[in-house]
Amino acid sequence: MSAPSEPEKYSIDEMMERLKSQAAEAPIEQGELVIRADGSQAIRVRKRKRRSQQPLKEARRHSRRARMIQVSAALIVLLLVIIGAGGAIVFANSAPFREKLLRHIAGSSGAAVELEQFRMNPTRAIAGRLALVWPEGNALRNLTLRNLKADISLSSFLGNSLAGEEVTAAEGTLMLRIPQRDQPSRDAPANPEALPFHFKRYAIPKAQMLLGDPTAPLIRMQNSEASFYPLNADHPAQLLFSRGDITINGCPKLRLERSHIEFRGTEMNVVNMRLRHETDNRGVLELTGTVSPYAADRASTLAVHLESYLLSGIVGPELGRLFAGRIDTTSDAKSSLLTFFPASDPAAALTIAFHKSPNLSFELNGFPFLIGLAQSLRDDWFERPEFESDVSGVIHRAEGSIAIGDLSFETKDRMALRGAVTMAPDRRLAGNLKVGVTDAMIQSSSARRLDSLFGPATEGFRWLTLKIGGTAAAPTDNFKELLQAPQPEEKPDPSSEIPTFEELTKPK
């Protein structure tokens, strides 16, 4: 609504005058007055861009620029890493790197080294075969590993050592020997630098170990799983075996359940070696002690512990047929020992003091005198007597001979046994057995010869000493000879003779 002082309508002349007056009163500050072609006037104003400040858009623009710089830097770093890793992989698979690796292995192990089909990628090192051979002054003869794999860290390409969690070999064979004193123990001088390998574990799922001549080893262990943990701040170097078949020259076969060996200087500490009989899963044989492989003039001794172990697993199947049962070692740890010298002639000796396993019987078989007693006493129990109470003895193995001594078998009210039996390397038997039978059984027998054959009663039994001979397959004794031997005739006592009535009335 217009003001009341202003007219509602203007003429053209009034409008022109009004415009002229306004132009004169308010000069044009942001434009210029121009006259068109038709004579009309207008004010031309220069257009200006809008330049107001916008902080949000500015921050977004700076953030985008920073991200572009970061991505570009990351791409450059990644490219450099790829180029460096590629160069490192190429160098790791080159001849100079391989020769350097061989020198490190030789310096740390002291062995001559052969490495075949070695290659590396960013995560793994692989080799087809690694062979180490030591001189004759070392207890190690050689070690051969096949199809090796090692999971390595990226630092292995940047540093001077291979590092990772574990090295595995599909199979490996370790051959041991008796070291010779006058021969060197290392093929290469020791490397004063730090070890070039930093792995927590070395594993062989299928391992074999031999001691002695490879064609006829004294000890062979095969089909075992081996793990080696190198020396660190928490524990000494450790060698662990799990399962395996063990063959010892001249001894029954064994099965390894587990073994834990620690290395301290030149000594081997057998923390525990748990063995079982070849065909029996119940009995256990354990060895513990220290072995000094480089002290040929000093005996190494291992303590032996048996628990429900078959006697035949210690003395062999021949003697195990004559004396059959399961045994435990006595509580005296010093009475059951395996002793040997780490020399060409080990002079190994095994001594075991044993008693019958609790709640089990022990049998005596195969001796001829058992059948003789069964027939004379008319009791079939004596053919294969079972001792359920006291059974004890001492086993000694040395130089191919096996002796079972200090025998003490007893079944109350029936029979007892004392003595010793030895089996020579040719399987021939020798020894003496003292057999005891209760007086009541002898008196009830119809074979009156037994009464004069057995001695007086002591310890609740009457005793007869028998001489053992023959072989383990066919043992002999002298019971039959003693039983059938003629009795010495007793001379009558003249003072005790009383004449009969016929003698007194007979005419002279």
HELIX and SHEET records of a PDB file:
HELIX    1   1 ILE A   12  GLU A   25  1                                  14    
HELIX    2   2 PRO A   55  ALA A   92  1                                  38    
HELIX    3   3 ALA A   95  SER A  109  1                                  15    
HELIX    4   4 SER A  155  LEU A  158  1                                   4    
HELIX    5   5 SER A  312  VAL A  315  1                                   4    
HELIX    6   6 PRO A  317  LEU A  322  1                                   6    
HELIX    7   7 ALA A  333  SER A  335  5                                   3    
HELIX    8   8 PRO A  368  LEU A  377  1                                  10    
HELIX    9   9 ASP A  380  GLU A  383  5                                   4    
HELIX   10  10 ASP A  439  GLN A  443  1                                   5    
HELIX   11  11 ARG A  449  LEU A  453  1                                   5    
HELIX   12  12 PHE A  479  GLN A  484  1                                   6    
HELIX   13  13 PRO A  494  SER A  496  5                                   3    
HELIX   14  14 PHE A  501  THR A  505  1                                   5    
SHEET    1   A 2 GLY A  31  ILE A  35  0                                        
SHEET    2   A 2 GLN A  41  VAL A  45 -1                                        
SHEET    1   B 3 ALA A 112  GLU A 116  0                                        
SHEET    2   B 3 ARG A 124  VAL A 133 -1                                        
SHEET    3   B 3 ARG A 119  MET A 120 -1                                        
SHEET    1   C 9 ALA A 112  GLU A 116  0                                        
SHEET    2   C 9 ARG A 124  VAL A 133 -1                                        
SHEET    3   C 9 LEU A 140  ILE A 152 -1                                        
SHEET    4   C 9 LEU A 162  LEU A 176 -1                                        
SHEET    5   C 9 PHE A 197  LEU A 211  1                                        
SHEET    6   C 9 ILE A 219  TYR A 229 -1                                        
SHEET    7   C 9 ALA A 237  SER A 242 -1                                        
SHEET    8   C 9 LEU A 254  ARG A 264 -1                                        
SHEET    9   C 9 ASP A 245  ILE A 248 -1                                        
SHEET    1   D15 ALA A 112  GLU A 116  0                                        
SHEET    2   D15 ARG A 124  VAL A 133 -1                                        
SHEET    3   D15 LEU A 140  ILE A 152 -1                                        
SHEET    4   D15 LEU A 162  LEU A 176 -1                                        
SHEET    5   D15 PHE A 197  LEU A 211  1                                        
SHEET    6   D15 ILE A 219  TYR A 229 -1                                        
SHEET    7   D15 ALA A 237  SER A 242 -1                                        
SHEET    8   D15 LEU A 254  ARG A 264 -1                                        
SHEET    9   D15 GLU A 267  HIS A 277 -1                                        
SHEET   10   D15 VAL A 284  VAL A 291 -1                                        
SHEET   11   D15 SER A 300  GLU A 307 -1                                        
SHEET   12   D15 LEU A 337  PHE A 340 -1                                        
SHEET   13   D15 ALA A 349  LYS A 356 -1                                        
SHEET   14   D15 ARG A 326  THR A 329 -1                                        
SHEET   15   D15 TYR A 309  LEU A 310 -1                                        
SHEET    1   E19 ALA A 112  GLU A 116  0                                        
SHEET    2   E19 ARG A 124  VAL A 133 -1                                        
SHEET    3   E19 LEU A 140  ILE A 152 -1                                        
SHEET    4   E19 LEU A 162  LEU A 176 -1                                        
SHEET    5   E19 PHE A 197  LEU A 211  1                                        
SHEET    6   E19 ILE A 219  TYR A 229 -1                                        
SHEET    7   E19 ALA A 237  SER A 242 -1                                        
SHEET    8   E19 LEU A 254  ARG A 264 -1                                        
SHEET    9   E19 GLU A 267  HIS A 277 -1                                        
SHEET   10   E19 VAL A 284  VAL A 291 -1                                        
SHEET   11   E19 SER A 300  GLU A 307 -1                                        
SHEET   12   E19 LEU A 337  PHE A 340 -1                                        
SHEET   13   E19 ALA A 349  LYS A 356 -1                                        
SHEET   14   E19 ASP A 390  ALA A 398 -1                                        
SHEET   15   E19 SER A 401  THR A 411 -1                                        
SHEET   16   E19 MET A 415  MET A 423 -1                                        
SHEET   17   E19 LEU A 429  VAL A 437 -1                                        
SHEET   18   E19 PHE A 461  GLY A 470 -1                                        
SHEET   19   E19 ALA A 457  THR A 458 -1                                        
SHEET    1   F19 ALA A 112  GLU A 116  0                                        
SHEET    2   F19 ARG A 124  VAL A 133 -1                                        
SHEET    3   F19 LEU A 140  ILE A 152 -1                                        
SHEET    4   F19 LEU A 162  LEU A 176 -1                                        
SHEET    5   F19 PHE A 197  LEU A 211  1                                        
SHEET    6   F19 ILE A 219  TYR A 229 -1                                        
SHEET    7   F19 ALA A 237  SER A 242 -1                                        
SHEET    8   F19 LEU A 254  ARG A 264 -1                                        
SHEET    9   F19 GLU A 267  HIS A 277 -1                                        
SHEET   10   F19 VAL A 284  VAL A 291 -1                                        
SHEET   11   F19 SER A 300  GLU A 307 -1                                        
SHEET   12   F19 LEU A 337  PHE A 340 -1                                        
SHEET   13   F19 ALA A 349  LYS A 356 -1                                        
SHEET   14   F19 ASP A 390  ALA A 398 -1                                        
SHEET   15   F19 SER A 401  THR A 411 -1                                        
SHEET   16   F19 MET A 415  MET A 423 -1                                        
SHEET   17   F19 LEU A 429  VAL A 437 -1                                        
SHEET   18   F19 PHE A 461  GLY A 470 -1                                        
SHEET   19   F19 PRO A 475  ASP A 477 -1                                        
SHEET    1   G 3 PHE A 323  ALA A 324  0                                        
SHEET    2   G 3 PHE A 362  LEU A 364 -1                                        
SHEET    3   G 3 GLU A 386  PHE A 387 -1                                        
END                                                                             
